[in-house]
Amino acid sequence: MKAGDYMTEKEMLKISVEEFSRLQDYMIDTDKESAAYKKMKRRYIELKVILTASGINITELDIIKE
């Protein structure tokens, strides 16, 4: 992507779904009391809001379920 190019909504949703899945993998391998986990959980919640507001059903994707 070069300056002036914009992602389509579909591309942005794809990236968000991929990030949501990857983030959950990291969360599973991290101690829930750690600072890193707390930061990841904040991003996890942000991504849940973004995906849900975009009409994506995350029921099957959400393995953390917090």
Secondary structure, DSSP 8 states (H G I E B T S, - for coil): --TT----HHHHHHHHHHHHHHHHHHHHTS-TTSHHHHHHHHHHHHHHHHHHHTT---TTT-SS--
